[in-house]
Amino acid sequence: MKNNKVWKDIQKAFNTGVSYMLPSVVVGGILLAVALATGTATDTGMEVTNPFMKNLNDLGSAGFAMMIPILSGYIAYSLAGKPGIAPSVAVFLKRFSGGLVFTHFLKRGRRLDAVAHARNPSTFRG
């Protein structure tokens, strides 16, 4: 019986997180759709050329990007109350910023590899 209560609490927490996350995803999707509908079709996909529509496209992408921190924050809110929101979002943002730093160094390393390859083709690692 206790196992069933735990399952119900977890299900309620996920439903709360999804309920708070859904508006961000819906608005982001609408903004992306409007921006892409005004773009031009190319071989690589839709290309947005209008500067205002590029801003809408960026806002829509931001709405989608915030989907996971909003979900995690409000799952924590459902389980721990208001004190649970900030730590869960902060952990996500910490991991996200760490990923950005790692990506920066990875790209920088590839540029350094390309420079080394230009000087000596046998040193290129991929």
DRENGU-368082 format. One record per residue (C-alpha): x, y, z negated; residue in three letters. Coordinates in steps of 0.02 Angstrom, whole numbers, padded with zeros to 5 digits, always signed. Layout:
XYZAla
...
//
This chain:
+00000+00000+00000Met
+00142+00120-00042Lys
+00226+00084+00127Asn
+00067+00139+00215Asn
+00068+00305+00119Lys
+00249+00338+00171Val
+00203+00303+00352Trp
+00055+00423+00341Lys
+00166+00559+00265Asp
+00293+00540+00405Ile
+00156+00542+00537Gln
+00080+00699+00459Lys
+00252+00783+00458Ala
+00282+00745+00642Phe
+00108+00805+00689Asn
+00138+00968+00595Thr
+00304+00992+00686Gly
+00224+00959+00855Val
+00079+01077+00816Ser
+00198+01221+00781Tyr
+00314+01177+00927Met
+00178+01162+01060Leu
+00144+01350+01088Pro
+00329+01381+01121Ser
+00334+01242+01251Val
+00170+01293+01335Val
+00218+01477+01349Val
+00393+01431+01408Gly
+00320+01317+01540Gly
+00200+01450+01603Ile
+00339+01579+01615Leu
+00449+01456+01709Leu
+00308+01411+01827Ala
+00268+01593+01866Val
+00452+01635+01894Ala
+00483+01484+02005Leu
+00323+01512+02104Ala
+00391+01678+02165Thr
+00561+01606+02211Gly
+00629+01540+02374Thr
+00653+01357+02413Ala
+00831+01304+02449Thr
+00916+01136+02470Asp
+00963+01135+02286Thr
+00790+01185+02222Gly
+00695+01345+02190Met
+00799+01503+02178Glu
+00728+01654+02088Val
+00785+01815+02172Thr
+00679+01951+02090Asn
+00767+02022+01934Pro
+00605+02031+01833Phe
+00564+01852+01877Met
+00741+01800+01827Lys
+00704+01874+01656Asn
+00542+01775+01647Leu
+00638+01620+01698Asn
+00765+01650+01558Asp
+00624+01675+01431Leu
+00542+01513+01487Gly
+00706+01421+01470Ser
+00730+01495+01297Ala
+00557+01432+01249Gly
+00607+01257+01300Phe
+00776+01272+01215Ala
+00693+01318+01049Met
+00582+01163+01056Met
+00696+01053+00949Ile
+00739+01181+00813Pro
+00556+01227+00795Ile
+00507+01044+00786Leu
+00640+01003+00657Ser
+00602+01159+00555Gly
+00418+01123+00540Tyr
+00441+00938+00507Ile
+00549+00993+00361Ala
+00415+01121+00314Tyr
+00285+00984+00308Ser
+00395+00873+00199Leu
+00477+01002+00084Ala
+00373+01160+00097Gly
+00442+01331+00141Lys
+00618+01297+00072Pro
+00639+01162+00205Gly
+00625+01276+00358Ile
+00787+01375+00349Ala
+00908+01231+00316Pro
+00840+01124+00457Ser
+00848+01264+00585Val
+01020+01317+00520Ala
+01087+01140+00542Val
+01023+01137+00721Phe
+01099+01306+00761Leu
+01264+01254+00682Lys
+01270+01099+00791Arg
+01217+01201+00943Phe
+01353+01330+00915Ser
+01479+01191+00888Gly
+01426+01118+01054Gly
+01451+01285+01138Leu
+01627+01300+01067Val
+01668+01122+01120Phe
+01601+01156+01296Thr
+01705+01315+01308His
+01864+01221+01263Phe
+01819+01079+01379Leu
+01796+01199+01526Lys
+01956+01289+01479Arg
+02048+01123+01475Gly
+01985+01080+01648Arg
+02046+01247+01713Arg
+02215+01213+01638Leu
+02214+01041+01720Asp
+02174+01123+01888Ala
+02320+01244+01866Val
+02435+01100+01822Ala
+02374+01005+01975His
+02410+01155+02087Ala
+02588+01158+02023Arg
+02616+00969+02021Asn
+02480+00858+02098Pro
+02540+00704+02003Ser
+02486+00782+01835Thr
+02301+00800+01879Phe
+02190+00701+01759Arg
+02020+00726+01836Gly
//
